[in-house]
Structure formats: C-alpha cells, structure tokens
Amino acid sequence: MTTPSSLSSALLRIISQNIGPLVIAQVVSFAVNFLQLIYLARILAPGHFGIISLALSIQFFAMMFTNLGTSFMGTRELVVKRRYDPLLYWNITALRLVLIMPCIGAAVAWLTLSESDPALSVITLIFLFTVIPVIITPDWVFTGLEQMRLNSLVKILVSVSCFCLILILVHGQDDLLYVPITYLIATLLGLFVSLYRLKTITGSWDFQVRPSLWITYIRDSVRLGISSYLVVAIASVDLIIIGFLLTTTEVGYYSAASRLILAIHTMLSLIVTGVFPAVIRTMEQRPDLIRGLSPYIIMLILAVEVPGCLLVSINADLIIRFLYGGKYLMTIPVLTVLIWSIIPVTLCHLYTTLLGATFRESVMMRFLSIHLALLIPVMIGGTYLFGITGTAMAILVIGFVITALYACVFWEEVVFPGRKVMALAVITIFCFALPASVSMWLNLDPILLRIIPVPLIIIGIITLRLLPFETIIRSLKIGESEVKEFM
C-alpha cells in the first residue's frame, strides 16, 4: 500500500521530471536572452531601447487578449484525456487567430490617432504580427501531453536564432527596425519545427475547424482568459504608466532593470507550467499532500531567493555598470528595489497554480483584480513622486500585500510557515546590518558589504534548520514503481 510519504516523494519526483528539461531550456534561453538584452541596450540609445520595450508590452496585451484562457483550458483537458485532440487544438487556434485581427486594427487606430513616433508605430505592428505564429505554435498541446522536452527544444531554438539574427542585422540605432523582424523570423522557425514534431507524434495534423464550438470554448474559459489578461496587465502596466507619465528614455532606463527581472519571472512561469499537470493529478487523488508539502516548498523558495535577491540588491551598481556602462546609472536604484519583487511573484504563483488546478478561476480572477486595482493608483503616485524608482517600490509593496492576503485567505489549504519566515527576515536584516556596522567601526573595505551577508544568511538558515534539507533529499530517493503508481 502506498503511504502518504511515498506519495509526497512521488509528487516531488514527477515534478522534478517535468521541470528538469524546462529548467535546462530556461537556463539556456535566459543566458541567450540576457546577452541579447545587454547587446541591444549597449547598441541602442535608452530612448530607442524604450521604444522596443513599449512595443513588447503592447504585444503582451494583445497576446493575452487572443488567449482568453483557451490554451490553459486546452492544457487541462489534454491532461485529463492523456491524448491529442485535433478538434480542440485547431478550433482553439482558429478562434485565437480571429481574435488577433481586432487587436491589430485597434493598435493601428490608436497609433494613427495618437500621432506617436513613427518608429514606435511600425515596430509595434511588426511585433503584433509576431503573435500569429505564436498562436499557431502547439506549445500548450505539448504541455498537456507532458512532452516538456519538445517545448524546451523549441524555446532554445527560438532564443538562439533570434540572438544570432540580431548580431547579424543590428549594429546601431539605424538598424532599430530589424529588431522586431528578427523576432518574427525566429518565431516562424519555432512554429515550423513545432508543427513538424506534432505531425510526427500524432501521425497527422487532422485539420478540423468548427466555429460552432467557439462559443462553448469562450464560455468555458472566459474566467481563465480574464485572469490571464489581468496577469499580463499586472506585469506590463509599469511600462505603460512610465510611457504616459514620463518619456521613452525613462522607459529605457527602467527596462534595463525590469527586463532582467522579467527573464526570471518567465522562468518561474515556465516551472509552473511544467508542474501544472502533476498538481492537477495530486488535487484529484490526494489534496492533503499540497497542505503537507506547502511549508517545505515555501521555505525552499525563500531560502533560495532571499540570499540571491540580497546579493543582487547590494551589488546593483556594479551589475549595471558592468552590463550597460555609464549611460544607465539611473537604472541602479530600480534594480536595487525591483529584484525583491521576485519573492512575492513566486509565492503568488504558488497560490494561483492551486486555484487553477482546482477549477477556481473566479476566485483567482477576484484576487488578480484586487492586485491590479491596488497597483495602478499606488504606481501612478509612486511614479509621479519618485520617478522610475517609485514605480519599482509600488510593485514591491503591493506584491507583498497581495501575498499576505493569499496567505490569510487560504491558510487551511497552504500552510504558511510564519515563524520561520519571520526568523529568515530577522536573519537577513542582521546579516546585512552586522557587516555594515563592523565595516564602519573598523574602517574596513566596503567590499565586505558586497560579499559577507549572503554566506552569513546561508549559515543562519542551516544553523536554525529553517529548511529541512534531509527531508527533501530523502523524498527524492524513490523508486520508479511508486511514481508510476501515483500517475
């Protein structure tokens, strides 16, 4: 008989199997996108870099509008069926292609009536057309079939090909138009490879389009769609507000930091996508396991992210100078603050994944609406008073407020280790303050402030046993038979 502990181990093993290829792909993609970001920031002026960032934000909004939660719903259906459903794939794809047309039309009207920068208009339109191959790419099908390696290979292919094209075509500010073109070409390449692999796996594409099903899909996924749109709005509203209240140059300064953070957020989203099928099965068979594992998961997240965020925060000036040079000094305070937003974003992912796996889209939508409703006025005020640093501060403050709200409402489903979190916070403050005090008292080299706090925090975590390393290691030592039984 399978015990709860073996089921916990099976869950951890399944999750590790699912996210392993995705994490490897994300590490490679992160490295490539990171180098691409640095290259573009150095080649382009902050104002031109801001144009690219604004156009990408508009693209994100259009992409999520065309989604309406249908791909998320399709993934969930495929997890349950455990087989490819061509009717589901092609009709969701056709519906999304129809929905992108009014987005392009609205963008053309807005760019024309607002008399915006011609470069911004053209680049935005090209990025919007890039959404079309993204819609057709069957990545959500591979996720539903748990073919994570295919998604990983396609992701690496798109990232590497895009960067190579940028290196070939973009050599200065006069080549700004080539940036969205490279994205379009790389996305088309990923589409062709994905469709070829889909035909190889399924035997045929079995093209089927029935518009009569679209209303049903929209009705079944509308809450998921609104939730997805709210997520993108929360992630993109900062650049939109800065673009309206300030200038594209300040958008460029802010983007130099936010794009680095966005790459990490993308990695988190990818991990969530990888574990989603396993979470659905867990909630169906043993929902109590989530409650039992949740404090370990939360502490594991914090034990990794807190030292990492502190290391980046106290060395933000060195990082920005090394990556971008002297012309992006205004980015330093933004990175110092914004790096800490990774913590509330990760914890909120934990709760929204649970809500999505248990078909509680209306609850998720309510929380995301509260998040956006609080974020916009605070961000507007912060940006108006303190500039782009105030924008970053608003994101951080509201992020922790929403995390606390999740923890209070779902305390019966997700055990939040409050005492250990408070202990970790005290250790972090102490480990940062102590080297600073000693350095000032003994007139030591300030380099101590950049290095010493992180190992001190790690020592504190181990000494106070805030993270049960032995339990985690023991849980991962499980036979394949138990994994198959759980599945």
Contacts in CASP RR format, 6 or more apart in sequence:
PFRMAT RR
TARGET T0000
AUTHOR 0000-0000-0000
METHOD contacts of the structure
MODEL  1
MTTPSSLSSALLRIISQNIGPLVIAQVVSFAVNFLQLIYLARILAPGHFG
IISLALSIQFFAMMFTNLGTSFMGTRELVVKRRYDPLLYWNITALRLVLI
MPCIGAAVAWLTLSESDPALSVITLIFLFTVIPVIITPDWVFTGLEQMRL
NSLVKILVSVSCFCLILILVHGQDDLLYVPITYLIATLLGLFVSLYRLKT
ITGSWDFQVRPSLWITYIRDSVRLGISSYLVVAIASVDLIIIGFLLTTTE
VGYYSAASRLILAIHTMLSLIVTGVFPAVIRTMEQRPDLIRGLSPYIIML
ILAVEVPGCLLVSINADLIIRFLYGGKYLMTIPVLTVLIWSIIPVTLCHL
YTTLLGATFRESVMMRFLSIHLALLIPVMIGGTYLFGITGTAMAILVIGF
VITALYACVFWEEVVFPGRKVMALAVITIFCFALPASVSMWLNLDPILLR
IIPVPLIIIGIITLRLLPFETIIRSLKIGESEVKEFM
2 10 0 8 1.000
2 482 0 8 1.000
2 485 0 8 1.000
2 486 0 8 1.000
4 286 0 8 1.000
4 288 0 8 1.000
4 289 0 8 1.000
5 475 0 8 1.000
6 478 0 8 1.000
6 482 0 8 1.000
7 285 0 8 1.000
7 286 0 8 1.000
7 289 0 8 1.000
7 482 0 8 1.000
7 486 0 8 1.000
8 289 0 8 1.000
8 292 0 8 1.000
8 293 0 8 1.000
8 475 0 8 1.000
9 474 0 8 1.000
9 475 0 8 1.000
9 476 0 8 1.000
9 477 0 8 1.000
9 478 0 8 1.000
9 482 0 8 1.000
10 478 0 8 1.000
10 482 0 8 1.000
10 483 0 8 1.000
10 485 0 8 1.000
10 486 0 8 1.000
10 487 0 8 1.000
11 278 0 8 1.000
11 282 0 8 1.000
11 289 0 8 1.000
11 293 0 8 1.000
11 486 0 8 1.000
12 293 0 8 1.000
12 472 0 8 1.000
12 475 0 8 1.000
12 476 0 8 1.000
12 478 0 8 1.000
13 476 0 8 1.000
13 478 0 8 1.000
13 479 0 8 1.000
13 482 0 8 1.000
13 483 0 8 1.000
14 278 0 8 1.000
14 483 0 8 1.000
14 486 0 8 1.000
14 487 0 8 1.000
15 274 0 8 1.000
15 275 0 8 1.000
15 278 0 8 1.000
16 476 0 8 1.000
17 483 0 8 1.000
18 146 0 8 1.000
18 148 0 8 1.000
18 274 0 8 1.000
18 275 0 8 1.000
18 277 0 8 1.000
18 278 0 8 1.000
19 148 0 8 1.000
19 270 0 8 1.000
19 271 0 8 1.000
19 274 0 8 1.000
19 275 0 8 1.000
20 148 0 8 1.000
21 148 0 8 1.000
21 149 0 8 1.000
21 151 0 8 1.000
21 152 0 8 1.000
22 148 0 8 1.000
22 151 0 8 1.000
22 152 0 8 1.000
22 270 0 8 1.000
22 271 0 8 1.000
22 273 0 8 1.000
22 274 0 8 1.000
23 267 0 8 1.000
23 270 0 8 1.000
23 271 0 8 1.000
24 152 0 8 1.000
25 151 0 8 1.000
25 152 0 8 1.000
25 153 0 8 1.000
25 155 0 8 1.000
25 156 0 8 1.000
25 270 0 8 1.000
26 155 0 8 1.000
26 266 0 8 1.000
26 267 0 8 1.000
26 270 0 8 1.000
26 271 0 8 1.000
28 156 0 8 1.000
28 159 0 8 1.000
28 160 0 8 1.000
29 155 0 8 1.000
29 156 0 8 1.000
29 159 0 8 1.000
30 263 0 8 1.000
30 264 0 8 1.000
30 266 0 8 1.000
30 267 0 8 1.000
32 156 0 8 1.000
32 159 0 8 1.000
32 160 0 8 1.000
32 163 0 8 1.000
33 159 0 8 1.000
33 163 0 8 1.000
33 263 0 8 1.000
34 260 0 8 1.000
34 263 0 8 1.000
35 163 0 8 1.000
36 159 0 8 1.000
36 162 0 8 1.000
36 163 0 8 1.000
36 166 0 8 1.000
37 259 0 8 1.000
37 260 0 8 1.000
37 263 0 8 1.000
38 323 0 8 1.000
38 324 0 8 1.000
39 163 0 8 1.000
39 166 0 8 1.000
39 167 0 8 1.000
39 170 0 8 1.000
40 49 0 8 1.000
40 52 0 8 1.000
40 166 0 8 1.000
40 170 0 8 1.000
40 179 0 8 1.000
41 49 0 8 1.000
41 256 0 8 1.000
41 323 0 8 1.000
41 324 0 8 1.000
41 328 0 8 1.000
42 324 0 8 1.000
42 325 0 8 1.000
43 170 0 8 1.000
43 171 0 8 1.000
43 172 0 8 1.000
43 173 0 8 1.000
44 52 0 8 1.000
44 172 0 8 1.000
44 173 0 8 1.000
44 176 0 8 1.000
45 173 0 8 1.000
45 249 0 8 1.000
46 249 0 8 1.000
46 252 0 8 1.000
46 253 0 8 1.000
46 256 0 8 1.000
46 327 0 8 1.000
46 328 0 8 1.000
47 247 0 8 1.000
47 248 0 8 1.000
47 249 0 8 1.000
47 251 0 8 1.000
47 252 0 8 1.000
48 119 0 8 1.000
48 173 0 8 1.000
48 176 0 8 1.000
49 252 0 8 1.000
49 255 0 8 1.000
49 256 0 8 1.000
50 248 0 8 1.000
50 249 0 8 1.000
50 251 0 8 1.000
50 252 0 8 1.000
50 255 0 8 1.000
51 117 0 8 1.000
51 119 0 8 1.000
51 120 0 8 1.000
51 123 0 8 1.000
51 176 0 8 1.000
51 248 0 8 1.000
52 123 0 8 1.000
52 176 0 8 1.000
52 179 0 8 1.000
52 180 0 8 1.000
52 255 0 8 1.000
53 239 0 8 1.000
53 251 0 8 1.000
53 252 0 8 1.000
53 254 0 8 1.000
53 255 0 8 1.000
53 258 0 8 1.000
53 259 0 8 1.000
54 120 0 8 1.000
54 124 0 8 1.000
54 239 0 8 1.000
54 240 0 8 1.000
54 243 0 8 1.000
54 248 0 8 1.000
54 251 0 8 1.000
55 120 0 8 1.000
55 123 0 8 1.000
55 124 0 8 1.000
55 127 0 8 1.000
55 180 0 8 1.000
56 127 0 8 1.000
57 236 0 8 1.000
57 239 0 8 1.000
57 240 0 8 1.000
58 107 0 8 1.000
58 124 0 8 1.000
58 127 0 8 1.000
58 128 0 8 1.000
59 124 0 8 1.000
59 127 0 8 1.000
59 128 0 8 1.000
59 130 0 8 1.000
59 131 0 8 1.000
60 232 0 8 1.000
60 235 0 8 1.000
60 236 0 8 1.000
61 229 0 8 1.000
61 232 0 8 1.000
61 233 0 8 1.000
61 236 0 8 1.000
62 100 0 8 1.000
62 103 0 8 1.000
62 104 0 8 1.000
62 107 0 8 1.000
62 128 0 8 1.000
62 131 0 8 1.000
63 131 0 8 1.000
63 134 0 8 1.000
63 135 0 8 1.000
63 232 0 8 1.000
64 225 0 8 1.000
64 228 0 8 1.000
64 229 0 8 1.000
64 231 0 8 1.000
64 232 0 8 1.000
65 99 0 8 1.000
65 103 0 8 1.000
65 229 0 8 1.000
66 96 0 8 1.000
66 97 0 8 1.000
66 99 0 8 1.000
66 100 0 8 1.000
66 103 0 8 1.000
66 131 0 8 1.000
66 135 0 8 1.000
67 96 0 8 1.000
67 225 0 8 1.000
67 228 0 8 1.000
67 229 0 8 1.000
68 95 0 8 1.000
68 96 0 8 1.000
68 99 0 8 1.000
68 218 0 8 1.000
68 221 0 8 1.000
68 222 0 8 1.000
68 224 0 8 1.000
68 225 0 8 1.000
68 228 0 8 1.000
69 221 0 8 1.000
69 222 0 8 1.000
69 224 0 8 1.000
69 225 0 8 1.000
69 227 0 8 1.000
69 228 0 8 1.000
70 92 0 8 1.000
70 95 0 8 1.000
70 96 0 8 1.000
70 217 0 8 1.000
70 218 0 8 1.000
70 221 0 8 1.000
70 224 0 8 1.000
70 225 0 8 1.000
71 92 0 8 1.000
71 96 0 8 1.000
71 140 0 8 1.000
72 140 0 8 1.000
72 221 0 8 1.000
72 224 0 8 1.000
72 225 0 8 1.000
72 228 0 8 1.000
73 217 0 8 1.000
73 220 0 8 1.000
73 221 0 8 1.000
73 224 0 8 1.000
74 88 0 8 1.000
74 92 0 8 1.000
74 140 0 8 1.000
74 144 0 8 1.000
75 140 0 8 1.000
75 141 0 8 1.000
75 143 0 8 1.000
75 144 0 8 1.000
75 276 0 8 1.000
75 277 0 8 1.000
76 144 0 8 1.000
76 280 0 8 1.000
77 85 0 8 1.000
77 88 0 8 1.000
78 84 0 8 1.000
78 85 0 8 1.000
78 88 0 8 1.000
78 141 0 8 1.000
78 143 0 8 1.000
78 144 0 8 1.000
78 145 0 8 1.000
79 144 0 8 1.000
79 146 0 8 1.000
79 276 0 8 1.000
79 277 0 8 1.000
79 280 0 8 1.000
79 281 0 8 1.000
80 280 0 8 1.000
82 145 0 8 1.000
83 145 0 8 1.000
84 141 0 8 1.000
84 145 0 8 1.000
84 198 0 8 1.000
84 201 0 8 1.000
84 202 0 8 1.000
86 202 0 8 1.000
86 205 0 8 1.000
86 206 0 8 1.000
86 207 0 8 1.000
86 208 0 8 1.000
87 208 0 8 1.000
87 210 0 8 1.000
87 213 0 8 1.000
89 138 0 8 1.000
89 141 0 8 1.000
90 205 0 8 1.000
90 206 0 8 1.000
90 207 0 8 1.000
90 208 0 8 1.000
90 209 0 8 1.000
91 208 0 8 1.000
91 209 0 8 1.000
91 210 0 8 1.000
91 211 0 8 1.000
91 213 0 8 1.000
91 214 0 8 1.000
91 217 0 8 1.000
92 217 0 8 1.000
93 135 0 8 1.000
93 136 0 8 1.000
93 138 0 8 1.000
94 209 0 8 1.000
94 211 0 8 1.000
94 214 0 8 1.000
95 214 0 8 1.000
95 217 0 8 1.000
95 218 0 8 1.000
96 135 0 8 1.000
97 132 0 8 1.000
97 135 0 8 1.000
97 136 0 8 1.000
98 214 0 8 1.000
100 128 0 8 1.000
100 131 0 8 1.000
100 132 0 8 1.000
100 135 0 8 1.000
103 128 0 8 1.000
103 131 0 8 1.000
104 125 0 8 1.000
104 128 0 8 1.000
104 129 0 8 1.000
107 124 0 8 1.000
107 125 0 8 1.000
107 128 0 8 1.000
108 125 0 8 1.000
111 120 0 8 1.000
111 121 0 8 1.000
111 124 0 8 1.000
111 125 0 8 1.000
112 121 0 8 1.000
117 248 0 8 1.000
119 176 0 8 1.000
119 177 0 8 1.000
120 248 0 8 1.000
122 177 0 8 1.000
123 176 0 8 1.000
123 177 0 8 1.000
123 179 0 8 1.000
123 180 0 8 1.000
126 177 0 8 1.000
126 180 0 8 1.000
126 181 0 8 1.000
126 183 0 8 1.000
126 184 0 8 1.000
127 180 0 8 1.000
127 183 0 8 1.000
129 184 0 8 1.000
130 180 0 8 1.000
130 183 0 8 1.000
130 184 0 8 1.000
130 187 0 8 1.000
133 184 0 8 1.000
133 187 0 8 1.000
133 188 0 8 1.000
133 190 0 8 1.000
133 191 0 8 1.000
134 187 0 8 1.000
134 191 0 8 1.000
136 191 0 8 1.000
136 195 0 8 1.000
137 154 0 8 1.000
137 187 0 8 1.000
137 190 0 8 1.000
137 191 0 8 1.000
137 194 0 8 1.000
137 195 0 8 1.000
138 194 0 8 1.000
138 195 0 8 1.000
138 198 0 8 1.000
139 151 0 8 1.000
139 154 0 8 1.000
139 194 0 8 1.000
141 198 0 8 1.000
142 148 0 8 1.000
142 150 0 8 1.000
142 151 0 8 1.000
142 194 0 8 1.000
142 197 0 8 1.000
142 198 0 8 1.000
143 151 0 8 1.000
143 273 0 8 1.000
143 274 0 8 1.000
143 276 0 8 1.000
143 277 0 8 1.000
144 277 0 8 1.000
145 201 0 8 1.000
146 277 0 8 1.000
147 201 0 8 1.000
148 274 0 8 1.000
150 194 0 8 1.000
150 197 0 8 1.000
153 193 0 8 1.000
154 190 0 8 1.000
154 193 0 8 1.000
154 194 0 8 1.000
157 186 0 8 1.000
157 189 0 8 1.000
157 190 0 8 1.000
157 193 0 8 1.000
158 186 0 8 1.000
158 187 0 8 1.000
158 189 0 8 1.000
158 190 0 8 1.000
159 186 0 8 1.000
161 185 0 8 1.000
161 186 0 8 1.000
161 189 0 8 1.000
161 190 0 8 1.000
162 182 0 8 1.000
162 183 0 8 1.000
162 185 0 8 1.000
162 186 0 8 1.000
165 178 0 8 1.000
165 182 0 8 1.000
165 185 0 8 1.000
165 186 0 8 1.000
166 178 0 8 1.000
166 179 0 8 1.000
166 182 0 8 1.000
169 175 0 8 1.000
169 178 0 8 1.000
169 181 0 8 1.000
169 182 0 8 1.000
170 176 0 8 1.000
170 178 0 8 1.000
170 179 0 8 1.000
170 182 0 8 1.000
195 205 0 8 1.000
198 205 0 8 1.000
199 205 0 8 1.000
223 361 0 8 1.000
223 362 0 8 1.000
223 364 0 8 1.000
223 365 0 8 1.000
224 356 0 8 1.000
224 361 0 8 1.000
226 365 0 8 1.000
227 352 0 8 1.000
227 361 0 8 1.000
227 364 0 8 1.000
227 365 0 8 1.000
227 368 0 8 1.000
230 365 0 8 1.000
230 368 0 8 1.000
230 369 0 8 1.000
230 371 0 8 1.000
230 372 0 8 1.000
231 368 0 8 1.000
233 372 0 8 1.000
234 368 0 8 1.000
234 371 0 8 1.000
234 372 0 8 1.000
234 375 0 8 1.000
235 262 0 8 1.000
235 265 0 8 1.000
237 372 0 8 1.000
237 375 0 8 1.000
237 376 0 8 1.000
237 379 0 8 1.000
238 254 0 8 1.000
238 258 0 8 1.000
238 379 0 8 1.000
238 391 0 8 1.000
238 392 0 8 1.000
238 395 0 8 1.000
239 251 0 8 1.000
239 254 0 8 1.000
239 255 0 8 1.000
239 258 0 8 1.000
241 376 0 8 1.000
241 379 0 8 1.000
241 380 0 8 1.000
241 383 0 8 1.000
241 391 0 8 1.000
242 250 0 8 1.000
242 251 0 8 1.000
242 254 0 8 1.000
242 383 0 8 1.000
242 388 0 8 1.000
242 391 0 8 1.000
243 250 0 8 1.000
243 251 0 8 1.000
245 380 0 8 1.000
245 383 0 8 1.000
245 384 0 8 1.000
246 383 0 8 1.000
246 387 0 8 1.000
246 388 0 8 1.000
250 330 0 8 1.000
250 387 0 8 1.000
250 388 0 8 1.000
253 328 0 8 1.000
253 330 0 8 1.000
253 331 0 8 1.000
253 334 0 8 1.000
253 388 0 8 1.000
254 331 0 8 1.000
254 334 0 8 1.000
254 388 0 8 1.000
254 391 0 8 1.000
254 392 0 8 1.000
256 320 0 8 1.000
256 323 0 8 1.000
256 324 0 8 1.000
256 328 0 8 1.000
256 331 0 8 1.000
256 334 0 8 1.000
257 320 0 8 1.000
257 331 0 8 1.000
257 334 0 8 1.000
257 335 0 8 1.000
257 338 0 8 1.000
257 392 0 8 1.000
258 334 0 8 1.000
258 338 0 8 1.000
260 335 0 8 1.000
261 335 0 8 1.000
261 338 0 8 1.000
261 339 0 8 1.000
261 341 0 8 1.000
261 342 0 8 1.000
264 342 0 8 1.000
265 342 0 8 1.000
265 345 0 8 1.000
268 342 0 8 1.000
268 345 0 8 1.000
268 346 0 8 1.000
268 349 0 8 1.000
269 349 0 8 1.000
272 349 0 8 1.000
272 353 0 8 1.000
275 353 0 8 1.000
276 353 0 8 1.000
276 357 0 8 1.000
279 290 0 8 1.000
279 353 0 8 1.000
279 354 0 8 1.000
279 357 0 8 1.000
280 357 0 8 1.000
281 486 0 8 1.000
281 487 0 8 1.000
282 289 0 8 1.000
282 290 0 8 1.000
282 357 0 8 1.000
283 290 0 8 1.000
283 354 0 8 1.000
283 357 0 8 1.000
283 358 0 8 1.000
285 486 0 8 1.000
287 358 0 8 1.000
290 354 0 8 1.000
290 413 0 8 1.000
290 414 0 8 1.000
291 412 0 8 1.000
291 413 0 8 1.000
291 414 0 8 1.000
291 415 0 8 1.000
292 415 0 8 1.000
294 350 0 8 1.000
294 413 0 8 1.000
294 414 0 8 1.000
294 415 0 8 1.000
294 416 0 8 1.000
295 415 0 8 1.000
295 416 0 8 1.000
295 417 0 8 1.000
295 420 0 8 1.000
296 467 0 8 1.000
296 468 0 8 1.000
296 471 0 8 1.000
296 472 0 8 1.000
297 350 0 8 1.000
298 347 0 8 1.000
298 350 0 8 1.000
298 414 0 8 1.000
298 416 0 8 1.000
298 417 0 8 1.000
298 421 0 8 1.000
299 417 0 8 1.000
299 420 0 8 1.000
299 421 0 8 1.000
299 424 0 8 1.000
299 466 0 8 1.000
299 467 0 8 1.000
299 468 0 8 1.000
300 467 0 8 1.000
300 472 0 8 1.000
301 343 0 8 1.000
301 346 0 8 1.000
301 347 0 8 1.000
301 350 0 8 1.000
302 343 0 8 1.000
302 421 0 8 1.000
302 424 0 8 1.000
303 424 0 8 1.000
303 461 0 8 1.000
303 466 0 8 1.000
303 467 0 8 1.000
305 342 0 8 1.000
305 343 0 8 1.000
305 346 0 8 1.000
306 343 0 8 1.000
306 424 0 8 1.000
306 428 0 8 1.000
306 457 0 8 1.000
307 454 0 8 1.000
307 457 0 8 1.000
307 458 0 8 1.000
308 454 0 8 1.000
309 339 0 8 1.000
309 340 0 8 1.000
309 342 0 8 1.000
309 343 0 8 1.000
310 428 0 8 1.000
310 432 0 8 1.000
310 453 0 8 1.000
310 454 0 8 1.000
310 457 0 8 1.000
311 453 0 8 1.000
311 454 0 8 1.000
312 319 0 8 1.000
312 335 0 8 1.000
312 339 0 8 1.000
313 335 0 8 1.000
313 336 0 8 1.000
313 337 0 8 1.000
313 339 0 8 1.000
313 340 0 8 1.000
314 432 0 8 1.000
314 449 0 8 1.000
314 450 0 8 1.000
314 453 0 8 1.000
315 450 0 8 1.000
316 332 0 8 1.000
316 333 0 8 1.000
316 335 0 8 1.000
316 336 0 8 1.000
316 339 0 8 1.000
317 332 0 8 1.000
318 450 0 8 1.000
319 335 0 8 1.000
320 328 0 8 1.000
320 329 0 8 1.000
320 331 0 8 1.000
320 332 0 8 1.000
320 335 0 8 1.000
321 329 0 8 1.000
324 331 0 8 1.000
330 388 0 8 1.000
333 389 0 8 1.000
333 392 0 8 1.000
334 388 0 8 1.000
334 389 0 8 1.000
334 391 0 8 1.000
334 392 0 8 1.000
337 389 0 8 1.000
337 390 0 8 1.000
337 392 0 8 1.000
337 393 0 8 1.000
337 396 0 8 1.000
338 392 0 8 1.000
338 395 0 8 1.000
338 396 0 8 1.000
340 396 0 8 1.000
341 392 0 8 1.000
341 395 0 8 1.000
341 396 0 8 1.000
341 399 0 8 1.000
343 400 0 8 1.000
343 403 0 8 1.000
344 396 0 8 1.000
344 399 0 8 1.000
344 400 0 8 1.000
344 402 0 8 1.000
344 403 0 8 1.000
345 399 0 8 1.000
347 403 0 8 1.000
347 406 0 8 1.000
347 407 0 8 1.000
348 371 0 8 1.000
348 399 0 8 1.000
348 402 0 8 1.000
348 403 0 8 1.000
348 406 0 8 1.000
350 414 0 8 1.000
351 367 0 8 1.000
351 406 0 8 1.000
351 410 0 8 1.000
351 414 0 8 1.000
352 364 0 8 1.000
352 367 0 8 1.000
352 368 0 8 1.000
354 410 0 8 1.000
354 413 0 8 1.000
354 414 0 8 1.000
355 361 0 8 1.000
355 363 0 8 1.000
355 364 0 8 1.000
355 367 0 8 1.000
356 364 0 8 1.000
367 402 0 8 1.000
367 405 0 8 1.000
367 406 0 8 1.000
370 402 0 8 1.000
370 405 0 8 1.000
371 398 0 8 1.000
371 399 0 8 1.000
371 402 0 8 1.000
374 398 0 8 1.000
374 401 0 8 1.000
374 402 0 8 1.000
375 394 0 8 1.000
375 395 0 8 1.000
375 398 0 8 1.000
375 399 0 8 1.000
378 394 0 8 1.000
378 397 0 8 1.000
378 398 0 8 1.000
379 390 0 8 1.000
379 391 0 8 1.000
379 394 0 8 1.000
379 395 0 8 1.000
379 398 0 8 1.000
381 390 0 8 1.000
381 394 0 8 1.000
382 390 0 8 1.000
382 391 0 8 1.000
382 393 0 8 1.000
382 394 0 8 1.000
383 390 0 8 1.000
383 391 0 8 1.000
383 394 0 8 1.000
386 393 0 8 1.000
406 414 0 8 1.000
407 414 0 8 1.000
407 416 0 8 1.000
420 466 0 8 1.000
423 464 0 8 1.000
423 466 0 8 1.000
424 461 0 8 1.000
424 466 0 8 1.000
427 456 0 8 1.000
427 457 0 8 1.000
427 460 0 8 1.000
427 461 0 8 1.000
427 464 0 8 1.000
428 453 0 8 1.000
428 457 0 8 1.000
431 452 0 8 1.000
431 453 0 8 1.000
431 454 0 8 1.000
431 456 0 8 1.000
431 457 0 8 1.000
431 460 0 8 1.000
432 453 0 8 1.000
434 456 0 8 1.000
435 448 0 8 1.000
435 449 0 8 1.000
435 452 0 8 1.000
435 453 0 8 1.000
435 456 0 8 1.000
436 449 0 8 1.000
438 444 0 8 1.000
438 448 0 8 1.000
439 445 0 8 1.000
439 446 0 8 1.000
439 448 0 8 1.000
439 449 0 8 1.000
460 466 0 8 1.000
461 467 0 8 1.000
462 469 0 8 1.000
END
